[in-house]
């Protein structure tokens, strides 16, 4: 009868050892999985932040959120043309300036 109790004690010890090793392996696996999940979540979060910043940048530089361009002060004054130098004189038939306003053609026929 003593042999049976030794076998039973040894079998129970092997079972406890197997259960302990299984729990230890499960604990290591969970720790590795948590680490991996944290790395993946950090990368995904960083990508989302970068995309949000890039989207805001594009929206406010090119999209409907872009400020309206304002005309510069130099764009408001027209440049003088050869027909109208802008100083009240006009060119005559020989290209010489004449004083006074230019005569506009009349609608009456001339003979």
C-alpha positions in Angstrom: 0.0 0.0 0.0 2.9 2.3 0.5 3.8 2.0 -3.2 0.5 3.2 -4.3 0.6 6.3 -2.1 4.1 7.1 -3.5 2.8 6.8 -7.0 -0.1 9.0 -6.2 2.1 11.7 -4.6 4.5 11.6 -7.6 1.6 11.9 -10.0 0.1 14.9 -8.1 3.5 16.5 -8.1 3.9 16.1 -11.9 0.4 17.5 -12.4 1.2 20.6 -10.2 4.4 21.1 -12.1 2.6 20.8 -15.5 -0.1 23.3 -14.3 2.6 25.7 -13.0 4.6 25.6 -16.3 1.4 26.2 -18.3 0.5 29.2 -16.2 4.0 30.6 -16.4 3.9 30.2 -20.2 0.5 31.8 -20.4 1.8 34.8 -18.4 4.8 35.2 -20.7 2.6 35.0 -23.7 0.2 37.7 -22.3 3.1 40.0 -21.5 4.5 39.7 -25.1 1.1 40.3 -26.5 0.5 43.4 -24.4 3.9 44.8 -25.5 3.1 44.0 -29.2 -0.4 45.6 -28.8 1.1 48.7 -27.2 3.6 49.1 -30.1 0.9 48.7 -32.7 -1.4 51.1 -31.0 1.4 53.7 -30.7 2.2 53.4 -34.4 -1.4 53.7 -35.4 -1.9 56.7 -33.1 1.2 58.4 -34.6 -0.1 57.8 -38.1 -3.5 59.2 -37.3 -1.9 62.4 -35.8 0.4 62.9 -38.8 -2.6 62.5 -41.2 -4.7 64.9 -39.2 -1.9 67.5 -39.2 -1.3 67.0 -43.0 -5.0 67.3 -43.6 -5.2 70.6 -41.7 -2.2 71.9 -43.6 -3.7 71.0 -47.0 -7.1 72.4 -46.0 -5.8 75.7 -44.9 -3.3 76.2 -47.7 -5.2 74.9 -50.8 -8.8 74.1 -49.8 -11.8 76.2 -48.9 -10.1 77.3 -45.6 -7.4 79.1 -47.6 -7.4 82.9 -47.1 -8.5 85.0 -50.1 -5.6 86.7 -51.9 -5.5 90.4 -51.5 -4.4 92.6 -54.3 -1.1 94.4 -53.8 -0.9 98.2 -53.9 1.0 98.2 -57.1 -1.7 96.3 -58.9 -4.2 99.1 -58.5 -2.5 101.7 -60.7 -2.5 100.9 -64.4 0.7 101.3 -66.4 0.7 104.0 -69.0 0.3 102.8 -72.6 2.1 104.4 -75.6 -1.3 105.8 -76.8 -1.9 107.3 -73.3 1.2 108.3 -71.5 -0.9 109.3 -68.5 0.3 112.9 -68.2 -2.5 114.5 -70.2 -0.6 114.6 -73.5 -1.2 112.6 -76.6 1.0 111.7 -79.5 0.5 113.5 -82.8 0.7 112.1 -86.3 4.5 112.3 -86.3 4.8 110.7 -82.9 5.4 114.1 -81.2 3.5 114.8 -78.0 0.7 117.4 -78.3 -0.9 119.2 -75.4 -4.5 118.9 -74.4 -6.9 116.0 -74.6 -7.1 113.9 -77.6 -10.0 114.6 -80.0 -12.5 111.8 -80.2 -13.9 111.1 -83.7 -17.3 112.5 -84.2 -20.2 110.7 -85.6 -21.0 113.4 -88.1 -19.7 112.7 -91.6 -17.2 115.2 -92.8 -16.9 116.3 -96.4 
